[in-house]
Amino acid sequence: MIDCPHAARCTGCTRLEQPYSEQLVDKRAALTSALSRYPELSLVSVGPCEPASPLVGYRARAKWVVEGGKVGLFARGDAHEVLDLPGCVVVPRGFVAVADALRAALASGMSGAGAVSALDVRGARDGGEERLLVTLVHDSRLREPDAALAPLAARLLEVPGVAGVARAPRDPRSPRALGGAPRPLLGATRAPDDGRLATFGGFAQAHRVQAARVADMVVAALGDTGSRTVLELFGGEGALGLSLARAGAEVELVELVGHAAQAAADVARRDGLPLTARAADAEILASLPPRDLVLVDPPRRGLTPGLREAVARAARRAIVVVSCEPSTLARDLAHLARLGFAARSALPVDMIPLSDSVEAVAVLLPAPPPPLRVLHEDDDLVVVDKPPHLSRAALEAAVRARFPRAVSLGAPPAEASGVAPFARSIVAAARARHALGEVTWTARVRGVPHARGVLTRRATAPTLSYTRGEIDAGHATITLVSREIGGAEPLPALARIGHPALGDARHGHAATNARWFATAGLDRAWLHASRVAVGASVVESPLPADLPLPPRA
């Protein structure tokens, strides 16, 4: 049992008091559960979770909130109270010393210290010596921040092991605890770190031993797939890309943070490695030529739909996905399966022991897309379950692969999912259309509309009406009923009454959509054609796994 005085309230090590063997079982189960929600991933096997060692003092990076003289994390059960964490057991002693020095500066009223809202400490190890890069996140309204924070930076530079101090401005209205691009204040701007160069703001895995294991997995995938050329997205400082280059691959690394990309390029040039680095957003992939292997290590929110499509086009032999969030990994793997790349296994890695977090590595190989699920079939009519991100043209092509003379009778838009009816032939179209009745949609919209209403009308009767359901966090789930599928389009109709569907890129609210993508992984319109009447019966499509539900009380 690991002894920690903060265990009862700390949100960092939520599994501190659970036997470690049980933690590994639970983390594998979390990954298995996320994958099992998608029919496209039914053949993916999940290996045992790779255990970590050591379990204490392992952190290569720590991010703490700073408030009221406290340096720590938000307390369990209270998202607004900062729990002070002196002597944190999972960070090295040098990290503890930096936090203690900041507490002392706050207690003494040192100039500028009160403007600090977060502390970011990055460890870099070259041989046995660890050097620290410290970033002070501060209120962006701080006047002359370089001068204001200079005394604190000088004090922190006196802490043994600290190599450099930077600052990062943060808008106090931002939901992100960390600030923007770091700006060096004093000392070094880089530090040697296990064959690469650590930088301010550059991505680093939490556990350096586990990070090396992930790199070994990725290098093994290179050999297993016979790949020689690699395109890496979200490449950071090159932890994975440099390992692949040392294994003989020709690597192009793409990383948004310019100084991190430059650090990877400088190491490659120094060591004579076949790696080039490009400081750009990952979406640049659409303009780059194909490679044998495409490697992605995205943030917790995962890949955008457009980026998944670009990855599938760019990969000739394989795709490797490294993910820190099982739910968005499963969403991305399911879409990639529909784009022609299937994962057969996912290997969990305990990157942040004692927490709920689980890392995973999945290798995807070319494979035929899974067939669409048929919900109803008779002599005249076929109803299929349309997955999200499938255009109407692609949907029709997929249906006709099984029913060559099928004719669409109306389908959800590309962003939506759910029931999609087809006549088996032109001859059967009139009978099939006559058999169809009302279609019911489920949507989650921005804001709270009236309890019920009519969205569109024809000359004779309402064509699209709605009833409001559950309300949560300022948004509502509503049920829409249309006289016929393929009639009124729900997405523009919802926008016209001022309550667009969450995630609707064409008609919705951009800032709200971005927040839902970042926090809940919602990457398309929250709209699902849940049922359609066929004669006296009802054909239903279950709510797909990629649509986040409101939290339960």
Secondary structure, 3 states (H helix, E strand, C coil): CCCCCCCCCECCCCCCCCCHHHHHHHHHHHHHHHHHCCHHHCCCEECCCECCCCCCCCECEEEEEEECCEEEEEECCCCCCEEECCCCCCCCHHHHHHHHHHHHHHHHCCCCHHHEEEEEEEEEEECCEEEEEEEEEEECCCCCHHHHHHHHHHHHHCCCCEEEEEEEEECCCCCCCCCCCCEEEEECCEEEECCEEEECCCCCCCEHHHHHHHHHHHHHHHHHCCCCEEEEECCCCCHHHHHHHHCCCEEEEEECCHHHHHHHHHHHHHHCCCEEEEECCHHHHHHCCCEEEEEECCCCCCCCHHHHHHHHHHEEEEEEEEECCHHHHHHHHHHHHHCCEEEEEEEEECCCCCCCCCEEEEEEEECCCCCCEEEEECCCEEEEEECCCCCHHHHHHHHHCCCCCCEECCCCCCCCEEEEEEECCCCCHHHHHHHEEEEEEEEEEEECCCCEEEEEECCCCEEEEEEEEEEECCEEEEEEEECCCCCCCHHHHHHHCCCCECCCCCCCCHHHHHHHHHHHCCCCCCEEEEEEEECCEEEECCCCCCCCCCCCC
